[in-house]
């Protein structure tokens, strides 16, 4: 094998190392479950209410039979205002499911409460 071929192989191997590391990092950081260990319970059903307010960007919603979470006093699930763009996607999914009477699966924290004692939601599916 010529010296030029060996240098080319070494150069490509050198470039592939950082690319593989970057790809692995992207996969790990793109996985919300890996980043957030608070989501530990699921519940599903048809929605009975979806509430939004003009004075706040918090989203509240409920099933006819809400799950019991220790120390939570609210009778709603809550998607807090600080969840960014994912919040808009979750609202769209909730309104579609409410309108079509479709079942939804909710991922939430079954151990602690969110704002105002409501059940804190991490996923709407």
Biotite code that builds the C-alpha atoms (Angstrom):
import biotite.structure as struc

atoms = struc.array([
    struc.Atom([0.000, 0.000, 0.000], chain_id="A", res_id=1, res_name="UNK", atom_name="CA", element="C"),
    struc.Atom([1.350, 3.408, -0.891], chain_id="A", res_id=2, res_name="UNK", atom_name="CA", element="C"),
    struc.Atom([2.156, 6.114, 1.638], chain_id="A", res_id=3, res_name="UNK", atom_name="CA", element="C"),
    struc.Atom([-0.596, 8.287, 0.150], chain_id="A", res_id=4, res_name="UNK", atom_name="CA", element="C"),
    struc.Atom([-3.180, 5.523, 0.670], chain_id="A", res_id=5, res_name="UNK", atom_name="CA", element="C"),
    struc.Atom([-2.070, 5.005, 4.295], chain_id="A", res_id=6, res_name="UNK", atom_name="CA", element="C"),
    struc.Atom([-2.294, 8.763, 4.964], chain_id="A", res_id=7, res_name="UNK", atom_name="CA", element="C"),
    struc.Atom([-5.765, 8.878, 3.404], chain_id="A", res_id=8, res_name="UNK", atom_name="CA", element="C"),
    struc.Atom([-6.984, 5.989, 5.587], chain_id="A", res_id=9, res_name="UNK", atom_name="CA", element="C"),
    struc.Atom([-5.528, 7.575, 8.727], chain_id="A", res_id=10, res_name="UNK", atom_name="CA", element="C"),
    struc.Atom([-7.072, 10.931, 7.832], chain_id="A", res_id=11, res_name="UNK", atom_name="CA", element="C"),
    struc.Atom([-10.519, 9.373, 7.311], chain_id="A", res_id=12, res_name="UNK", atom_name="CA", element="C"),
    struc.Atom([-10.234, 7.417, 10.568], chain_id="A", res_id=13, res_name="UNK", atom_name="CA", element="C"),
    struc.Atom([-9.285, 10.648, 12.357], chain_id="A", res_id=14, res_name="UNK", atom_name="CA", element="C"),
    struc.Atom([-12.347, 12.401, 10.931], chain_id="A", res_id=15, res_name="UNK", atom_name="CA", element="C"),
    struc.Atom([-14.675, 9.505, 11.743], chain_id="A", res_id=16, res_name="UNK", atom_name="CA", element="C"),
    struc.Atom([-13.804, 9.479, 15.455], chain_id="A", res_id=17, res_name="UNK", atom_name="CA", element="C"),
    struc.Atom([-15.301, 12.916, 16.207], chain_id="A", res_id=18, res_name="UNK", atom_name="CA", element="C"),
    struc.Atom([-18.249, 12.225, 13.885], chain_id="A", res_id=19, res_name="UNK", atom_name="CA", element="C"),
    struc.Atom([-19.114, 9.028, 15.761], chain_id="A", res_id=20, res_name="UNK", atom_name="CA", element="C"),
    struc.Atom([-18.847, 10.825, 19.106], chain_id="A", res_id=21, res_name="UNK", atom_name="CA", element="C"),
    struc.Atom([-21.074, 13.641, 17.852], chain_id="A", res_id=22, res_name="UNK", atom_name="CA", element="C"),
    struc.Atom([-23.651, 11.152, 16.571], chain_id="A", res_id=23, res_name="UNK", atom_name="CA", element="C"),
    struc.Atom([-23.708, 9.266, 19.882], chain_id="A", res_id=24, res_name="UNK", atom_name="CA", element="C"),
    struc.Atom([-24.096, 12.528, 21.808], chain_id="A", res_id=25, res_name="UNK", atom_name="CA", element="C"),
    struc.Atom([-26.959, 13.624, 19.540], chain_id="A", res_id=26, res_name="UNK", atom_name="CA", element="C"),
    struc.Atom([-28.799, 10.346, 20.104], chain_id="A", res_id=27, res_name="UNK", atom_name="CA", element="C"),
    struc.Atom([-28.445, 10.555, 23.889], chain_id="A", res_id=28, res_name="UNK", atom_name="CA", element="C"),
    struc.Atom([-29.498, 14.205, 24.152], chain_id="A", res_id=29, res_name="UNK", atom_name="CA", element="C"),
    struc.Atom([-32.425, 13.802, 21.737], chain_id="A", res_id=30, res_name="UNK", atom_name="CA", element="C"),
    struc.Atom([-34.005, 11.115, 23.912], chain_id="A", res_id=31, res_name="UNK", atom_name="CA", element="C"),
    struc.Atom([-36.294, 12.896, 26.427], chain_id="A", res_id=32, res_name="UNK", atom_name="CA", element="C"),
    struc.Atom([-36.655, 9.800, 28.605], chain_id="A", res_id=33, res_name="UNK", atom_name="CA", element="C"),
    struc.Atom([-32.897, 9.719, 29.144], chain_id="A", res_id=34, res_name="UNK", atom_name="CA", element="C"),
    struc.Atom([-32.864, 13.383, 30.089], chain_id="A", res_id=35, res_name="UNK", atom_name="CA", element="C"),
    struc.Atom([-35.836, 13.334, 32.433], chain_id="A", res_id=36, res_name="UNK", atom_name="CA", element="C"),
    struc.Atom([-36.310, 10.616, 35.021], chain_id="A", res_id=37, res_name="UNK", atom_name="CA", element="C"),
    struc.Atom([-39.415, 12.203, 36.604], chain_id="A", res_id=38, res_name="UNK", atom_name="CA", element="C"),
    struc.Atom([-41.861, 10.616, 34.139], chain_id="A", res_id=39, res_name="UNK", atom_name="CA", element="C"),
    struc.Atom([-42.773, 7.299, 35.743], chain_id="A", res_id=40, res_name="UNK", atom_name="CA", element="C"),
    struc.Atom([-46.509, 6.617, 35.277], chain_id="A", res_id=41, res_name="UNK", atom_name="CA", element="C"),
    struc.Atom([-49.034, 6.344, 32.422], chain_id="A", res_id=42, res_name="UNK", atom_name="CA", element="C"),
    struc.Atom([-52.776, 6.805, 32.273], chain_id="A", res_id=43, res_name="UNK", atom_name="CA", element="C"),
    struc.Atom([-55.093, 6.698, 29.284], chain_id="A", res_id=44, res_name="UNK", atom_name="CA", element="C"),
    struc.Atom([-58.671, 7.560, 28.486], chain_id="A", res_id=45, res_name="UNK", atom_name="CA", element="C"),
    struc.Atom([-60.988, 9.976, 26.743], chain_id="A", res_id=46, res_name="UNK", atom_name="CA", element="C"),
    struc.Atom([-60.677, 13.591, 27.763], chain_id="A", res_id=47, res_name="UNK", atom_name="CA", element="C"),
    struc.Atom([-63.543, 15.200, 29.657], chain_id="A", res_id=48, res_name="UNK", atom_name="CA", element="C"),
    struc.Atom([-62.044, 18.717, 29.755], chain_id="A", res_id=49, res_name="UNK", atom_name="CA", element="C"),
    struc.Atom([-59.282, 20.767, 28.109], chain_id="A", res_id=50, res_name="UNK", atom_name="CA", element="C"),
    struc.Atom([-58.813, 24.207, 29.669], chain_id="A", res_id=51, res_name="UNK", atom_name="CA", element="C"),
    struc.Atom([-56.701, 27.170, 28.557], chain_id="A", res_id=52, res_name="UNK", atom_name="CA", element="C"),
    struc.Atom([-56.753, 30.731, 29.831], chain_id="A", res_id=53, res_name="UNK", atom_name="CA", element="C"),
    struc.Atom([-56.004, 34.105, 28.234], chain_id="A", res_id=54, res_name="UNK", atom_name="CA", element="C"),
    struc.Atom([-54.208, 35.316, 31.365], chain_id="A", res_id=55, res_name="UNK", atom_name="CA", element="C"),
    struc.Atom([-51.814, 32.327, 31.553], chain_id="A", res_id=56, res_name="UNK", atom_name="CA", element="C"),
    struc.Atom([-50.262, 29.814, 29.162], chain_id="A", res_id=57, res_name="UNK", atom_name="CA", element="C"),
    struc.Atom([-50.775, 26.829, 31.457], chain_id="A", res_id=58, res_name="UNK", atom_name="CA", element="C"),
    struc.Atom([-52.846, 23.974, 29.973], chain_id="A", res_id=59, res_name="UNK", atom_name="CA", element="C"),
    struc.Atom([-55.160, 21.934, 32.202], chain_id="A", res_id=60, res_name="UNK", atom_name="CA", element="C"),
    struc.Atom([-57.046, 18.796, 31.163], chain_id="A", res_id=61, res_name="UNK", atom_name="CA", element="C"),
    struc.Atom([-58.841, 15.877, 32.772], chain_id="A", res_id=62, res_name="UNK", atom_name="CA", element="C"),
    struc.Atom([-60.177, 12.358, 32.320], chain_id="A", res_id=63, res_name="UNK", atom_name="CA", element="C"),
    struc.Atom([-63.534, 11.393, 33.854], chain_id="A", res_id=64, res_name="UNK", atom_name="CA", element="C"),
    struc.Atom([-61.610, 9.067, 36.220], chain_id="A", res_id=65, res_name="UNK", atom_name="CA", element="C"),
    struc.Atom([-58.389, 10.788, 37.215], chain_id="A", res_id=66, res_name="UNK", atom_name="CA", element="C"),
    struc.Atom([-55.497, 8.776, 38.674], chain_id="A", res_id=67, res_name="UNK", atom_name="CA", element="C"),
    struc.Atom([-54.602, 9.316, 42.314], chain_id="A", res_id=68, res_name="UNK", atom_name="CA", element="C"),
    struc.Atom([-51.207, 10.876, 43.030], chain_id="A", res_id=69, res_name="UNK", atom_name="CA", element="C"),
    struc.Atom([-50.062, 11.285, 46.656], chain_id="A", res_id=70, res_name="UNK", atom_name="CA", element="C"),
    struc.Atom([-50.353, 14.859, 47.960], chain_id="A", res_id=71, res_name="UNK", atom_name="CA", element="C"),
    struc.Atom([-51.874, 16.230, 44.722], chain_id="A", res_id=72, res_name="UNK", atom_name="CA", element="C"),
    struc.Atom([-54.999, 18.236, 45.462], chain_id="A", res_id=73, res_name="UNK", atom_name="CA", element="C"),
    struc.Atom([-55.875, 19.351, 41.939], chain_id="A", res_id=74, res_name="UNK", atom_name="CA", element="C"),
    struc.Atom([-58.305, 17.416, 39.815], chain_id="A", res_id=75, res_name="UNK", atom_name="CA", element="C"),
    struc.Atom([-56.465, 18.173, 36.580], chain_id="A", res_id=76, res_name="UNK", atom_name="CA", element="C"),
    struc.Atom([-53.334, 17.256, 34.708], chain_id="A", res_id=77, res_name="UNK", atom_name="CA", element="C"),
    struc.Atom([-51.136, 20.297, 34.051], chain_id="A", res_id=78, res_name="UNK", atom_name="CA", element="C"),
    struc.Atom([-48.738, 21.195, 31.247], chain_id="A", res_id=79, res_name="UNK", atom_name="CA", element="C"),
    struc.Atom([-46.782, 24.139, 32.677], chain_id="A", res_id=80, res_name="UNK", atom_name="CA", element="C"),
    struc.Atom([-46.063, 27.267, 30.684], chain_id="A", res_id=81, res_name="UNK", atom_name="CA", element="C"),
    struc.Atom([-42.286, 26.649, 30.728], chain_id="A", res_id=82, res_name="UNK", atom_name="CA", element="C"),
    struc.Atom([-42.277, 23.623, 28.399], chain_id="A", res_id=83, res_name="UNK", atom_name="CA", element="C"),
    struc.Atom([-41.697, 25.626, 25.201], chain_id="A", res_id=84, res_name="UNK", atom_name="CA", element="C"),
    struc.Atom([-42.643, 24.330, 21.756], chain_id="A", res_id=85, res_name="UNK", atom_name="CA", element="C"),
    struc.Atom([-43.485, 20.842, 23.008], chain_id="A", res_id=86, res_name="UNK", atom_name="CA", element="C"),
    struc.Atom([-46.362, 22.489, 24.879], chain_id="A", res_id=87, res_name="UNK", atom_name="CA", element="C"),
    struc.Atom([-47.930, 23.673, 21.612], chain_id="A", res_id=88, res_name="UNK", atom_name="CA", element="C"),
    struc.Atom([-47.695, 20.173, 20.133], chain_id="A", res_id=89, res_name="UNK", atom_name="CA", element="C"),
    struc.Atom([-49.254, 18.689, 23.261], chain_id="A", res_id=90, res_name="UNK", atom_name="CA", element="C"),
    struc.Atom([-52.119, 21.212, 23.148], chain_id="A", res_id=91, res_name="UNK", atom_name="CA", element="C"),
    struc.Atom([-52.757, 20.336, 19.502], chain_id="A", res_id=92, res_name="UNK", atom_name="CA", element="C"),
    struc.Atom([-52.825, 16.638, 20.357], chain_id="A", res_id=93, res_name="UNK", atom_name="CA", element="C"),
    struc.Atom([-55.178, 17.226, 23.306], chain_id="A", res_id=94, res_name="UNK", atom_name="CA", element="C"),
    struc.Atom([-57.629, 19.351, 21.312], chain_id="A", res_id=95, res_name="UNK", atom_name="CA", element="C"),
    struc.Atom([-57.688, 16.826, 18.462], chain_id="A", res_id=96, res_name="UNK", atom_name="CA", element="C"),
    struc.Atom([-58.320, 13.952, 20.874], chain_id="A", res_id=97, res_name="UNK", atom_name="CA", element="C"),
    struc.Atom([-60.999, 15.925, 22.730], chain_id="A", res_id=98, res_name="UNK", atom_name="CA", element="C"),
    struc.Atom([-62.813, 16.816, 19.493], chain_id="A", res_id=99, res_name="UNK", atom_name="CA", element="C"),
    struc.Atom([-62.682, 13.302, 18.024], chain_id="A", res_id=100, res_name="UNK", atom_name="CA", element="C"),
    struc.Atom([-63.293, 11.494, 21.355], chain_id="A", res_id=101, res_name="UNK", atom_name="CA", element="C"),
    struc.Atom([-60.046, 9.606, 20.816], chain_id="A", res_id=102, res_name="UNK", atom_name="CA", element="C"),
    struc.Atom([-58.197, 7.920, 23.677], chain_id="A", res_id=103, res_name="UNK", atom_name="CA", element="C"),
    struc.Atom([-54.893, 9.508, 24.689], chain_id="A", res_id=104, res_name="UNK", atom_name="CA", element="C"),
    struc.Atom([-52.037, 8.142, 26.757], chain_id="A", res_id=105, res_name="UNK", atom_name="CA", element="C"),
    struc.Atom([-50.525, 10.540, 29.283], chain_id="A", res_id=106, res_name="UNK", atom_name="CA", element="C"),
    struc.Atom([-47.059, 10.178, 30.807], chain_id="A", res_id=107, res_name="UNK", atom_name="CA", element="C"),
    struc.Atom([-46.809, 11.900, 34.176], chain_id="A", res_id=108, res_name="UNK", atom_name="CA", element="C"),
    struc.Atom([-45.021, 11.983, 37.517], chain_id="A", res_id=109, res_name="UNK", atom_name="CA", element="C"),
    struc.Atom([-46.899, 9.625, 39.830], chain_id="A", res_id=110, res_name="UNK", atom_name="CA", element="C"),
    struc.Atom([-44.966, 10.695, 42.948], chain_id="A", res_id=111, res_name="UNK", atom_name="CA", element="C"),
    struc.Atom([-45.012, 14.497, 43.136], chain_id="A", res_id=112, res_name="UNK", atom_name="CA", element="C"),
    struc.Atom([-47.317, 17.336, 42.136], chain_id="A", res_id=113, res_name="UNK", atom_name="CA", element="C"),
    struc.Atom([-46.911, 20.170, 39.701], chain_id="A", res_id=114, res_name="UNK", atom_name="CA", element="C"),
    struc.Atom([-48.045, 23.791, 40.058], chain_id="A", res_id=115, res_name="UNK", atom_name="CA", element="C"),
    struc.Atom([-51.125, 24.339, 42.275], chain_id="A", res_id=116, res_name="UNK", atom_name="CA", element="C"),
    struc.Atom([-51.252, 20.660, 43.249], chain_id="A", res_id=117, res_name="UNK", atom_name="CA", element="C"),
    struc.Atom([-52.063, 19.457, 39.723], chain_id="A", res_id=118, res_name="UNK", atom_name="CA", element="C"),
    struc.Atom([-50.599, 16.273, 38.206], chain_id="A", res_id=119, res_name="UNK", atom_name="CA", element="C"),
    struc.Atom([-47.488, 17.218, 36.216], chain_id="A", res_id=120, res_name="UNK", atom_name="CA", element="C"),
    struc.Atom([-47.482, 15.917, 32.604], chain_id="A", res_id=121, res_name="UNK", atom_name="CA", element="C"),
    struc.Atom([-44.330, 14.991, 30.667], chain_id="A", res_id=122, res_name="UNK", atom_name="CA", element="C"),
    struc.Atom([-45.859, 13.346, 27.584], chain_id="A", res_id=123, res_name="UNK", atom_name="CA", element="C"),
    struc.Atom([-49.123, 13.355, 25.618], chain_id="A", res_id=124, res_name="UNK", atom_name="CA", element="C"),
    struc.Atom([-49.444, 10.466, 23.172], chain_id="A", res_id=125, res_name="UNK", atom_name="CA", element="C"),
])
